[in-house]
Amino acid sequence: MNPTKQHEIPKVSEYCKLREVCGLSVISEEAAEKGLPQSVFSVTLRQNNELVGMGRIVGDGACHLQIVDIAIRPDFQKRGLSTIILSDIKEFIDKKVPPSAIVSLFADVDYLYQKFGFDYPIRSKGMFYKRS
Ligand SMILES: CC(C)(COP(=O)(O)OP(=O)(O)OC[C@H]1O[C@@H](n2cnc3c(N)ncnc32)[C@H](O)[C@@H]1OP(=O)(O)O)[C@@H](O)C(=O)NCCC(=O)NCCS
């Protein structure tokens, strides 16, 4: 049976756990408490009510948006689930976000995003602020 898809924000603890089991950087529960409710759009996949996949859009909803937290639990990977999530994200952007918006992401893996219309920037380079 395929996981159930919902357009909802995950709970803090399950979000932090999913990032961890997927090998993404640690985000504290305190930070997630503040950050998750600010999501512009969020997709979850659940199996037996457990979070097994997700993806979010963050930003101001109209001028600047970023796609983040694309994560599928390892035992559910390679079944097309991230494609389901990214399809809903793309549909939301195409239907609900002004065409002038700047939509970006940092790709840890580059095989996911090009077929959804993302490409490497020509003039800009992504940068991260390094906290000491
Ligand atoms: C990256 C990740 C989200 C992919 O999720 P997934 O559900 O396994 O991916 P899908 O099954 O939907 O596959 C999507 C596409 O990627 C390809 N793909 C999947 N895993 C791949 C791999 N390891 N190497 C190359 N291509 C791969 C699939 O063939 C598919 O291509 P297609 O649509 O042309 O057939 C998942 O592996 C994950 O959560 N990884 C850890 C967290 C992470 O790196 N997140 C991304 C941050 S940018």
The ligand as a Gaussian input file, in Angstrom:
#p B3LYP/6-31G(d) Opt

LIG

0 1
 C       17.048000      12.087000      -2.374000
 C       15.728000      11.450000      -1.975000
 C       14.768000      12.520000      -1.474000
 C       15.148000      10.716000      -3.187000
 O       13.879000      10.195000      -2.812000
 P       13.263000       8.913000      -3.515000
 O       11.823000       8.829000      -3.125000
 O       14.122000       7.740000      -3.209000
 O       13.408000       9.284000      -5.062000
 P       12.451000       8.749000      -6.220000
 O       12.255000       7.276000      -6.038000
 O       11.230000       9.619000      -6.307000
 O       13.380000       8.999000      -7.474000
 C       13.404000      10.250000      -8.119000
 C       14.344000      10.179000      -9.278000
 O       15.681000      10.102000      -8.789000
 C       16.320000       8.935000      -9.267000
 N       17.124000       8.436000      -8.169000
 C       16.699000       8.053000      -6.943000
 N       17.755000       7.697000      -6.179000
 C       18.859000       7.869000      -6.969000
 C       20.258000       7.682000      -6.769000
 N       20.752000       7.252000      -5.590000
 N       21.103000       7.964000      -7.789000
 C       20.641000       8.402000      -8.979000
 N       19.318000       8.606000      -9.239000
 C       18.453000       8.327000      -8.239000
 C       15.211000       7.975000      -9.616000
 O       15.625000       7.068000     -10.630000
 C       14.159000       8.928000     -10.134000
 O       14.400000       9.322000     -11.463000
 P       13.260000       9.153000     -12.585000
 O       12.063000       9.929000     -12.075000
 O       13.884000       9.730000     -13.799000
 O       12.994000       7.684000     -12.629000
 C       15.952000      10.389000      -0.864000
 O       16.947000       9.491000      -1.304000
 C       16.368000      11.007000       0.460000
 O       15.535000      11.338000       1.291000
 N       17.689000      11.127000       0.664000
 C       18.231000      11.673000       1.921000
 C       17.896000      13.143000       2.107000
 C       18.308000      13.999000       0.913000
 O       19.427000      13.872000       0.383000
 N       17.388000      14.869000       0.515000
 C       17.592000      15.753000      -0.614000
 C       18.126000      17.031000      -0.124000
 S       18.392000      18.140000      -1.493000

